[in-house]
Amino acid sequence: MSYTQSADLQKAVYNALTGNPALMALVTGVYDAPPAGNGVPPTGTYITLGEEVMRDNSSASHHGVIVDFDVGIHSDYAGFSVAKEVAGLVEKTLSWQQIPTPQGTLDLLRFLKSRARRGVAPETRRIVLVFRAFLNDATI
């Protein structure tokens, strides 16, 4: 197992999301952490790359990992419609796609589950999508 694959996956996911013009037209950005500016809460709709759980999936012939990771959609709109539209585009952009990674291969990337919640202002809606990625590092 190589933890460098986690950073490679994050870069690949970020590049895939920011490379989708329809998605980027609906959000203010894609972030590693929620944006904060001068103590003012963020407004609009944005995406964060969230928590992950990584497990070894190596064999005698390769190094590999399985990564379950979150993508969060945060919105200050009163209803879920905008957040759900963004979540749908995120899922379409990532699920079952062959997005390039800097080293090794991304063998499979699929959507696992989601959770939509009401929040407190300014984030009145939040959807968390969970994806599973199977990565192999061809270094052996």
NORWODA-V937238 format. One record per residue. RES is the residue in one letter. NEAR is the number of other C-alpha atoms within 8 Angstrom. Layout:
RES:NEAR + RES:NEAR
//
This chain:
M:8 + S:8 + Y:6 + T:6 + Q:11 + S:9 + A:8 + D:11 + L:9 + Q:9 + K:9 + A:12 + V:10 + Y:10 + N:8 + A:11 + L:13 + T:11 + G:7 + N:9 + P:7 + A:7 + L:12 + M:12 + A:7 + L:8 + V:12 + T:9 + G:8 + V:12 + Y:10 + D:7 + A:7 + P:7 + P:6 + A:8 + G:7 + N:4 + G:5 + V:6 + P:7 + P:9 + T:8 + G:9 + T:14 + Y:12 + I:12 + T:13 + L:13 + G:10 + E:6 + E:8 + V:7 + M:9 + R:7 + D:8 + N:9 + S:10 + S:7 + A:4 + S:6 + H:11 + H:14 + G:14 + V:15 + I:12 + V:13 + D:11 + F:11 + D:12 + V:12 + G:12 + I:14 + H:14 + S:15 + D:12 + Y:10 + A:6 + G:6 + F:8 + S:6 + V:10 + A:14 + K:9 + E:8 + V:12 + A:11 + G:8 + L:10 + V:10 + E:10 + K:7 + T:10 + L:14 + S:10 + W:7 + Q:8 + Q:8 + I:9 + P:7 + T:11 + P:6 + Q:8 + G:10 + T:10 + L:13 + D:9 + L:11 + L:14 + R:10 + F:11 + L:8 + K:7 + S:8 + R:7 + A:8 + R:7 + R:7 + G:8 + V:6 + A:6 + P:9 + E:11 + T:13 + R:16 + R:14 + I:14 + V:11 + L:14 + V:12 + F:14 + R:13 + A:12 + F:12 + L:14 + N:12 + D:13 + A:9 + T:6 + I:6
//
